[in-house]
Amino acid sequence: MHNAFVSILVASVFGTLLAGTLFLLRPLSKKVFSVHWHYFMWLAVLAVMVLPVRITLPKEASIIPSITVSQTAEVITQTQQVGDFAPLTSEKTTLFPWIWLAAAVISFSVKLIGYFLFLSKLRRTSAPTLCPQISSYTGRTVRVRKSNSLSSPLMIGIFKPTLLLPDRDMTAEQLHNVLSHEMTHFKRGDVLFKWFVCMVKCLHWFNPAVYFIGRQINIYCEISCDVKATENMNREEKLGYVNTILTLLSVGYAKNNSLTTGMTATKSSLRRRFEMIKNHTKSTKTKIILSVILASVLITTTLFASGVLAGSVTDEPDASQAFVWPCPDSNTVSRIFDEENHPAIDIPATGGSEVLAVYGGEVTSADYDAERGYFIITDNGTATVLYAHLSSIDVTVGDTVSSGDVIGKVGKTGMATGDHLHLELTKYGKATDPLDYALDVNITQPQKRPF
């Protein structure tokens, strides 16, 4: 759950950055690129926010700044000198993923309930009707119903697509315009896109940008549909199309469910739609090529950056780095983990016996000091491990080790009165009890503290 939550946060940030880039480019892009390009680019922004991309770069190629273990220890020491130190990943933060998930489920449930209530109303107020003209616009089966609760037509349903018409008389021209518009929605799969938008908004309910993106998609969905439906019409036919929208609007605009498509819209957006219908011209090959290149660059760059960051903060050690008990000849713990007073465990073992790497990673420290004696620190980006009071060190800084590799020997150097291994484990910046991961070791914990 933690990784899913972090991935959503990372994707939300980069989706917002891509949306901001599109918004800043709009004064130029609307003059160069088609409305269809804008529609699918805004949809691509939402796709970026949910694609499970995760990219891990070698440390030397990583574009994400890192802090060494020694620097981390120095920061912690300095913080403890002025007050209590609280890790950023405290237990309270574990509630955030569940809060996010609960709110997402509730949000989507509310949408579903509203949708099914809308369907229920339509079933009560509509009846099947014949519309043989629809076969001229699509070869697929589309059910048609008339409803006295609608003032404008709409498409609904993914698996059983249904065209709902207002229960009023329409001229042949008006019906032609309605079918041209709604069947364009149908053939493009706009109802499916509406569901996609709804789900992404529920997942990213905490991000105000997702609602702005949703509004842009709705606007460009209708404009691009208008342009597509009228691209082969002459001037008089386009005027008839516009008059059809105005006629349906004058009957009374009723807000449709967000999971449907409709021909009419708010009055504030009509002027923009009519201007696009009037001024639309077909894009040249050069503009099409430029639009494809720009779209590819924007999306690829965003996905790559998002994937790198997501990979850096969510990667767990792979199977070859599974937890390994560090002292093969001892399963005794003489001092247990205590987050406040002793954020480690002590394992008494025979002096000179092997110490194994509990996790794979890079050796970031291999040194001696008066307190820890000979010690080693390894780091794999997720888990940092300290091995102290060694009698000897078998690795050097910069080495890469795998779990189970021999890295040193048990000793009693530094502030120790007997041979033992002092083992500290930190995950996601939080001191963690190694015994939580030693599930296949029969650990004995005598009630004594010899060291």
C-alpha positions as CSV (number, residue, x, y, z in Angstrom):
1,M,0.0,0.0,0.0
2,H,2.9,2.4,0.8
3,N,4.4,1.9,-2.6
4,A,1.1,2.4,-4.4
5,F,0.5,5.6,-2.5
6,V,3.9,6.9,-3.2
7,S,3.6,6.0,-6.9
8,I,0.3,7.9,-7.1
9,L,1.8,11.0,-5.5
10,V,4.8,10.9,-7.9
11,A,2.5,10.5,-10.9
12,S,0.2,13.2,-9.6
13,V,3.1,15.7,-9.4
14,F,4.4,14.9,-12.9
15,G,0.9,14.9,-14.4
16,T,0.3,18.4,-12.9
17,L,3.6,19.6,-14.4
18,L,2.6,18.3,-17.8
19,A,-0.8,20.0,-17.5
20,G,0.9,23.2,-16.6
21,T,3.2,22.9,-19.6
22,L,0.2,22.4,-21.9
23,F,-1.6,25.4,-20.4
24,L,1.4,27.6,-20.9
25,L,1.8,26.4,-24.5
26,R,-1.9,27.0,-25.2
27,P,-1.5,30.5,-26.8
28,L,0.8,29.0,-29.4
29,S,-0.5,25.5,-29.6
30,K,-4.1,26.5,-30.4
31,K,-2.8,28.4,-33.4
32,V,-0.8,25.6,-34.7
33,F,-2.3,22.3,-33.6
34,S,-5.8,20.9,-34.1
35,V,-8.5,20.6,-31.4
36,H,-8.2,16.8,-31.7
37,W,-4.6,17.1,-30.7
38,H,-5.6,19.2,-27.6
39,Y,-8.3,16.7,-26.7
40,F,-6.0,13.6,-26.8
41,M,-3.1,15.5,-25.1
42,W,-5.3,16.3,-22.1
43,L,-6.4,12.7,-22.0
44,A,-2.7,11.7,-22.2
45,V,-2.1,13.9,-19.1
46,L,-4.4,11.7,-17.1
47,A,-2.8,8.6,-18.6
48,V,0.5,9.8,-17.3
49,M,-1.1,10.0,-13.8
50,V,-2.0,6.3,-13.7
51,L,0.5,4.5,-15.8
52,P,2.5,2.1,-13.6
53,V,5.9,3.3,-14.9
54,R,9.0,2.6,-12.7
55,I,12.5,3.1,-13.9
56,T,15.7,2.4,-11.9
57,L,18.9,4.0,-13.0
58,P,22.4,3.0,-11.8
59,K,23.5,5.2,-8.9
60,E,26.1,7.0,-11.0
61,A,23.5,7.9,-13.6
62,S,20.7,8.8,-11.2
63,I,19.4,12.3,-11.6
64,I,18.0,12.3,-8.0
65,P,20.3,13.8,-5.3
66,S,21.3,11.3,-2.6
67,I,22.6,11.8,0.9
68,T,25.3,9.4,2.3
69,V,24.8,7.5,5.5
70,S,27.5,9.5,7.3
71,Q,25.8,12.7,6.3
72,T,22.5,11.3,7.5
73,A,24.1,10.3,10.8
74,E,25.5,13.8,11.2
75,V,22.1,15.4,10.5
76,I,20.5,13.1,13.1
77,T,23.2,13.9,15.7
78,Q,22.8,17.6,15.2
79,T,19.0,17.3,15.4
80,Q,19.2,15.3,18.6
81,Q,21.4,18.0,20.2
82,V,18.6,20.5,19.9
83,G,15.6,18.3,20.6
84,D,14.0,14.9,19.9
85,F,14.4,13.5,16.5
86,A,11.3,12.1,14.7
87,P,11.8,10.2,11.4
88,L,9.8,11.6,8.5
89,T,8.4,8.1,8.0
90,S,6.8,7.8,11.4
91,E,4.0,5.3,12.1
92,K,1.4,8.1,11.8
93,T,2.3,8.5,8.1
94,T,1.3,4.9,7.5
95,L,-2.3,6.1,7.8
96,F,-2.0,8.4,4.8
97,P,-2.2,5.5,2.2
98,W,-5.3,4.1,3.8
99,I,-6.9,7.6,4.0
100,W,-6.2,8.1,0.3
101,L,-7.6,4.7,-0.6
102,A,-10.7,5.1,1.5
103,A,-11.4,8.6,0.0
104,A,-10.9,7.2,-3.5
105,V,-13.3,4.3,-2.9
106,I,-15.9,6.6,-1.4
107,S,-15.5,9.1,-4.2
108,F,-15.9,6.4,-6.9
109,S,-18.8,4.8,-5.0
110,V,-20.7,8.2,-4.9
111,K,-20.1,8.5,-8.7
112,L,-21.5,5.0,-9.3
113,I,-24.5,5.6,-7.1
114,G,-25.3,8.8,-9.0
115,Y,-24.8,7.1,-12.3
116,F,-27.2,4.2,-11.4
117,L,-29.8,6.6,-10.1
118,F,-29.5,8.5,-13.4
119,L,-30.0,5.2,-15.3
120,S,-33.0,4.3,-13.1
121,K,-34.6,7.6,-13.9
122,L,-34.0,7.2,-17.6
123,R,-35.5,3.7,-17.6
124,R,-38.6,5.0,-16.0
125,T,-39.0,8.0,-18.4
126,S,-37.9,6.5,-21.7
127,A,-39.0,3.9,-24.2
128,P,-37.4,2.1,-27.1
129,T,-37.9,3.8,-30.5
130,L,-37.1,2.9,-34.1
131,C,-34.3,4.9,-35.8
132,P,-33.3,3.2,-39.1
133,Q,-31.3,6.3,-40.1
134,I,-28.6,5.4,-37.5
135,S,-27.3,2.6,-39.8
136,S,-25.9,5.3,-42.1
137,Y,-23.6,6.5,-39.4
138,T,-22.3,3.2,-37.8
139,G,-22.4,-0.5,-38.6
140,R,-22.5,-1.4,-34.9
141,T,-25.6,-2.0,-32.9
142,V,-26.8,1.0,-31.0
143,R,-30.1,1.0,-29.1
144,V,-32.2,4.1,-29.4
145,R,-34.7,5.3,-26.8
146,K,-36.8,8.5,-26.3
147,S,-37.2,10.1,-23.0
148,N,-39.5,12.9,-21.8
149,S,-36.9,13.9,-19.1
150,L,-34.3,14.9,-21.5
151,S,-34.0,18.2,-23.4
152,S,-31.0,17.1,-25.5
153,P,-29.6,13.8,-26.9
154,L,-26.9,11.9,-25.2
155,M,-24.9,8.6,-25.5
156,I,-24.7,6.3,-22.6
157,G,-23.2,2.8,-21.9
158,I,-20.0,1.0,-22.9
159,F,-21.1,-2.6,-23.4
160,K,-24.6,-1.8,-24.4
161,P,-24.4,1.7,-26.1
162,T,-27.6,3.5,-26.1
163,L,-28.6,6.8,-27.8
164,L,-31.2,8.7,-25.8
165,L,-33.2,11.3,-27.7
166,P,-35.6,13.9,-26.3
167,D,-39.2,13.0,-26.7
168,R,-40.0,15.8,-29.3
169,D,-40.3,16.1,-33.0
170,M,-37.2,16.8,-35.0
171,T,-36.8,17.6,-38.6
172,A,-34.7,15.4,-40.9
173,E,-31.9,18.0,-40.8
174,Q,-31.9,18.2,-37.0
175,L,-31.9,14.4,-36.7
176,H,-29.0,14.2,-39.1
177,N,-27.0,16.7,-37.1
178,V,-27.8,14.9,-33.8
179,L,-26.7,11.5,-35.3
180,S,-23.6,13.0,-36.8
181,H,-22.5,14.4,-33.4
182,E,-23.5,11.5,-31.2
183,M,-22.1,8.8,-33.5
184,T,-18.8,10.7,-33.6
185,H,-18.7,10.4,-29.9
186,F,-19.6,6.7,-30.1
187,K,-17.0,5.8,-32.8
188,R,-14.2,7.6,-30.9
189,G,-15.1,5.8,-27.6
190,D,-15.8,9.1,-25.7
191,V,-18.1,7.4,-23.2
192,L,-15.2,5.1,-22.3
193,F,-12.9,8.1,-21.9
194,K,-15.5,9.7,-19.6
195,W,-15.2,6.6,-17.3
196,F,-11.5,6.9,-17.5
197,V,-11.6,10.5,-16.5
198,C,-13.9,9.7,-13.6
199,M,-11.6,7.0,-12.2
200,V,-8.5,9.1,-12.4
201,K,-10.3,12.0,-10.7
202,C,-11.2,9.6,-7.9
203,L,-7.7,8.3,-7.6
204,H,-6.3,11.8,-7.5
205,W,-9.1,13.4,-5.5
206,F,-6.5,15.3,-3.4
207,N,-5.0,17.2,-6.4
208,P,-6.9,20.3,-7.5
209,A,-5.2,20.1,-10.9
210,V,-7.1,16.9,-11.8
211,Y,-10.4,18.8,-11.8
212,F,-9.0,21.5,-14.1
213,I,-7.7,18.8,-16.4
214,G,-11.2,17.1,-16.4
215,R,-12.8,20.4,-17.4
216,Q,-10.4,20.8,-20.3
217,I,-11.1,17.3,-21.5
218,N,-14.9,18.0,-21.5
219,I,-14.5,21.2,-23.4
220,Y,-12.2,19.8,-26.1
221,C,-14.3,16.6,-26.3
222,E,-17.3,18.6,-27.5
223,I,-15.3,21.0,-29.7
224,S,-13.3,18.2,-31.4
225,C,-16.6,16.3,-31.9
226,D,-18.2,19.3,-33.5
227,V,-15.2,19.8,-35.8
228,K,-15.2,16.1,-36.8
229,A,-18.9,16.0,-37.4
230,T,-18.9,19.1,-39.6
231,E,-15.6,18.7,-41.4
232,N,-17.3,17.7,-44.6
233,M,-20.2,20.2,-44.4
234,N,-20.6,23.3,-46.4
235,R,-21.3,26.7,-44.9
236,E,-25.1,26.3,-45.0
237,E,-24.9,22.8,-43.4
238,K,-22.7,24.1,-40.7
239,L,-25.2,26.9,-39.9
240,G,-27.9,24.2,-39.7
241,Y,-25.8,22.2,-37.3
242,V,-25.3,25.3,-35.1
243,N,-29.0,26.1,-35.2
244,T,-29.8,22.5,-34.1
245,I,-27.7,23.0,-31.0
246,L,-29.4,26.3,-30.3
247,T,-32.8,24.8,-30.8
248,L,-32.1,22.0,-28.4
249,L,-30.6,24.4,-25.9
250,S,-33.7,26.7,-26.1
251,V,-35.9,23.9,-25.0
252,G,-34.1,23.8,-21.7
253,Y,-30.6,22.7,-20.8
254,A,-30.5,19.9,-18.2
255,K,-27.1,18.9,-16.8
256,N,-26.3,15.4,-17.9
257,N,-24.4,12.8,-15.9
258,S,-20.6,13.1,-16.2
259,L,-20.4,9.6,-17.6
260,T,-22.4,10.4,-20.7
261,T,-21.9,12.5,-23.8
262,G,-24.3,15.2,-24.9
263,M,-24.7,17.5,-27.8
264,T,-25.5,20.7,-25.9
265,A,-23.3,22.3,-23.3
266,T,-23.2,25.3,-21.1
267,K,-23.9,28.6,-22.8
268,S,-20.5,29.9,-21.9
269,S,-18.8,27.3,-24.1
270,L,-21.1,27.6,-27.1
271,R,-19.4,30.7,-28.6
272,R,-16.0,29.0,-28.6
273,R,-17.6,25.9,-30.2
274,F,-19.3,27.9,-32.9
275,E,-16.1,29.8,-33.7
276,M,-14.2,26.5,-34.1
277,I,-16.9,25.1,-36.4
278,K,-16.8,28.2,-38.5
279,N,-13.0,28.7,-38.7
280,H,-11.8,25.1,-38.8
281,T,-9.4,24.2,-41.6
282,K,-7.7,20.8,-42.2
283,S,-4.2,20.5,-40.7
284,T,-1.2,20.4,-43.1
285,K,1.2,17.5,-43.1
286,T,3.8,19.7,-41.5
287,K,1.5,20.6,-38.6
288,I,0.6,17.0,-38.1
289,I,4.2,15.9,-38.0
290,L,5.1,18.7,-35.5
291,S,2.1,17.8,-33.3
292,V,3.1,14.2,-33.2
293,I,6.7,15.1,-32.4
294,L,5.8,17.5,-29.6
295,A,3.3,15.1,-28.1
296,S,5.8,12.3,-28.1
297,V,8.5,14.5,-26.5
298,L,6.2,15.8,-23.8
299,I,4.7,12.5,-22.9
300,T,8.0,10.5,-23.1
301,T,9.9,13.0,-21.0
302,T,7.2,13.1,-18.3
303,L,6.9,9.4,-18.2
304,F,10.7,9.0,-17.9
305,A,11.1,11.5,-15.2
306,S,8.1,10.2,-13.3
307,G,9.4,6.6,-13.7
308,V,12.8,7.4,-12.4
309,L,11.5,9.2,-9.3
310,A,8.9,6.4,-8.6
311,G,11.6,3.8,-9.0
312,S,14.0,5.6,-6.6
313,V,11.4,5.8,-3.8
314,T,9.5,2.5,-4.2
315,D,12.0,-0.1,-5.2
316,E,12.3,-3.0,-2.8
317,P,15.3,-5.3,-2.8
318,D,14.8,-8.1,-5.3
319,A,14.6,-11.8,-4.6
320,S,18.4,-12.1,-4.6
321,Q,18.5,-9.5,-1.8
322,A,16.0,-11.3,0.6
323,F,16.8,-10.9,4.3
324,V,19.6,-13.2,5.5
325,W,20.4,-13.9,9.1
326,P,23.9,-12.3,9.6
327,C,25.4,-14.9,12.0
328,P,25.2,-18.5,10.8
329,D,26.6,-19.9,14.0
330,S,24.3,-18.1,16.4
331,N,20.5,-17.6,16.7
332,T,20.7,-15.9,20.1
333,V,19.8,-12.2,20.7
334,S,21.3,-10.8,23.9
335,R,19.8,-7.3,23.5
336,I,16.5,-6.7,21.7
337,F,15.4,-3.7,19.6
338,D,14.3,-0.6,21.4
339,E,13.5,2.4,19.2
340,E,14.2,5.0,21.9
341,N,17.3,3.5,23.7
342,H,18.7,0.8,21.5
343,P,17.5,0.9,17.8
344,A,19.4,-2.3,17.0
345,I,19.8,-5.9,18.1
346,D,23.0,-7.6,19.6
347,I,23.9,-11.1,18.5
348,P,26.5,-12.9,20.7
349,A,28.6,-15.2,18.5
350,T,32.0,-16.8,18.4
351,G,34.9,-14.3,17.8
352,G,36.1,-14.6,14.2
353,S,33.0,-16.3,12.9
354,E,31.5,-15.0,9.6
355,V,29.2,-12.0,9.4
356,L,26.9,-12.1,6.3
357,A,25.2,-9.2,4.5
358,V,21.5,-9.2,5.5
359,Y,20.6,-7.3,2.4
360,G,22.5,-6.6,-0.8
361,G,23.6,-3.1,-1.6
362,E,26.6,-0.8,-1.8
363,V,29.2,-0.6,0.9
364,T,29.1,3.1,1.9
365,S,31.3,2.9,5.0
366,A,34.0,0.4,6.2
367,D,36.0,2.0,9.0
368,Y,36.9,2.1,12.7
369,D,35.9,4.4,15.6
370,A,36.2,4.2,19.4
371,E,32.5,3.4,20.0
372,R,31.6,1.0,17.2
373,G,35.0,-0.5,16.7
374,Y,35.4,-1.9,13.2
375,F,32.1,-1.3,11.4
376,I,30.4,-1.6,8.0
377,I,27.4,0.2,6.5
378,T,25.6,-0.9,3.4
379,D,22.8,0.9,1.5
380,N,20.6,-0.3,-1.3
381,G,18.3,2.8,-1.5
382,T,15.6,1.2,0.6
383,A,17.5,-0.5,3.5
384,T,20.6,0.8,5.3
385,V,22.4,-1.7,7.5
386,L,25.1,-1.1,10.2
387,Y,27.3,-4.0,11.4
388,A,29.5,-3.0,14.4
389,H,32.2,-4.4,16.8
390,L,33.7,-6.5,14.1
391,S,37.1,-8.1,14.5
392,S,37.9,-7.7,10.8
393,I,36.4,-6.2,7.6
394,D,36.3,-8.1,4.3
395,V,34.9,-5.4,2.0
396,T,35.9,-1.9,1.0
397,V,33.9,1.3,0.3
398,G,32.2,1.1,-3.1
399,D,31.9,-2.7,-3.2
400,T,28.5,-4.1,-4.2
401,V,27.4,-7.0,-2.0
402,S,24.5,-9.4,-2.3
403,S,22.5,-10.8,0.7
404,G,24.4,-13.7,2.2
405,D,27.9,-12.5,1.1
406,V,30.6,-12.6,3.8
407,I,31.5,-9.0,4.7
408,G,33.5,-9.4,8.0
409,K,34.1,-11.3,11.2
410,V,32.5,-11.2,14.6
411,G,34.6,-9.4,17.3
412,K,34.5,-7.2,20.4
413,T,36.2,-4.0,19.1
414,G,35.1,-0.6,20.3
415,M,32.9,-0.3,23.3
416,A,32.2,-4.0,23.7
417,T,33.0,-6.4,26.5
418,G,32.4,-9.6,24.6
419,D,32.2,-11.0,21.1
420,H,29.0,-10.1,19.4
421,L,27.5,-8.4,16.4
422,H,25.6,-5.1,16.8
423,L,23.1,-4.9,13.9
424,E,21.1,-1.8,13.0
425,L,18.5,-1.7,10.2
426,T,16.9,1.4,8.7
427,K,14.1,1.2,6.1
428,Y,12.7,4.3,4.4
429,G,14.6,6.4,6.9
430,K,13.0,4.7,10.0
431,A,14.8,2.5,12.5
432,T,13.4,-1.0,12.1
433,D,13.7,-4.2,14.2
434,P,15.7,-6.8,12.1
435,L,13.8,-9.6,13.9
436,D,10.7,-8.5,12.0
437,Y,12.3,-10.0,8.9
438,A,14.1,-13.0,10.4
439,L,11.0,-15.1,10.1
440,D,12.7,-18.3,9.2
441,V,15.2,-18.2,12.1
442,N,14.4,-19.7,15.6
443,I,15.6,-16.8,17.7
444,T,16.3,-17.2,21.4
445,Q,16.3,-14.1,23.6
446,P,17.8,-14.7,27.0
447,Q,17.0,-12.1,29.6
448,K,20.5,-10.7,30.0
449,R,22.6,-7.9,28.7
450,P,26.3,-9.0,28.7
451,F,27.4,-6.2,26.4
